[in-house]
Amino acid sequence: MAMLRVSLANLLGEIRRVNAAVGEFLSEEGVPDRTVHHVRLVIEELVSNVVRYAYDDSGPYRIEVDVRTEGRWVAVTVEDSGRPFNPND
């Protein structure tokens, strides 16, 4: 298993940085280009939602993005300290 961890500030501009790191990591791991594209889209959506909606103020917060590969699997975890989101509320 290989893993990449990127720590981000809660700024939309950080999406470009995390996606560049993820793209390079997954390419080096031999992940197909189409899958790399989809993973990067998922991360962009998750991180942008955290930045836009998770915090009540514009203070500095950290967002942690982990990407793991194992065999043919790619797993993404995004952790933040913002308010929880429940789509059923």
C-alpha positions in Angstrom: 0.0 0.0 0.0 1.2 3.5 -0.9 -0.1 6.7 0.7 0.0 10.4 0.2 -1.0 12.9 2.8 -1.5 16.6 2.0 -2.3 19.2 4.6 -4.1 22.3 3.2 -5.2 25.6 4.4 -9.0 26.2 4.0 -8.6 28.3 0.8 -10.0 27.4 -2.6 -6.6 28.1 -4.1 -5.2 25.1 -2.3 -7.3 22.8 -4.6 -4.8 23.2 -7.4 -1.9 22.2 -5.1 -3.5 19.1 -3.7 -4.7 18.0 -7.2 -1.2 18.4 -8.6 0.3 16.3 -5.8 -2.5 13.7 -6.1 -2.1 13.5 -9.9 1.7 13.0 -9.7 1.3 10.4 -6.9 -1.4 8.3 -8.6 0.5 8.4 -12.0 3.7 7.2 -10.3 1.6 4.4 -8.8 0.4 3.3 -12.3 -3.2 4.4 -11.8 -5.0 4.9 -15.2 -5.4 8.5 -16.4 -9.2 8.2 -16.4 -9.2 7.1 -12.7 -6.7 9.9 -11.8 -9.1 12.4 -13.4 -12.1 11.1 -11.4 -10.2 11.1 -8.1 -9.1 14.6 -8.7 -12.7 15.7 -9.4 -13.8 14.0 -6.2 -11.1 15.8 -4.1 -11.9 19.1 -5.8 -15.6 18.8 -4.8 -14.9 17.6 -1.3 -12.3 20.3 -0.5 -14.4 23.1 -2.1 -17.4 22.1 0.0 -15.4 22.1 3.2 -13.9 25.5 2.4 -17.3 27.0 1.4 -19.6 25.5 4.0 -17.8 23.8 7.0 -16.8 27.0 8.9 -18.7 29.9 10.3 -15.8 32.3 9.9 -12.8 32.9 7.7 -10.3 31.9 10.3 -7.3 29.6 9.4 -8.2 25.9 9.5 -6.4 22.8 8.2 -7.8 20.2 5.9 -6.1 16.8 5.6 -6.3 14.8 2.4 -5.1 11.2 2.4 -4.9 9.2 -0.8 -4.1 5.5 -0.6 -3.5 2.9 -3.3 -3.7 -0.9 -2.8 -3.7 -3.1 -5.8 -6.4 -1.8 -8.1 -8.1 0.3 -5.3 -7.8 4.0 -4.6 -9.1 5.4 -1.3 -9.5 9.1 -0.5 -10.1 10.5 3.0 -10.7 14.1 3.7 -10.6 15.3 7.4 -11.5 18.7 8.7 -12.6 20.3 11.9 -15.7 22.0 10.4 -19.3 21.6 11.2 -20.6 18.1 10.2 -22.7 17.8 7.0 -25.8 15.6 7.0 -27.6 15.7 3.6 -30.8 14.5 5.4 -31.1 17.6 7.5 
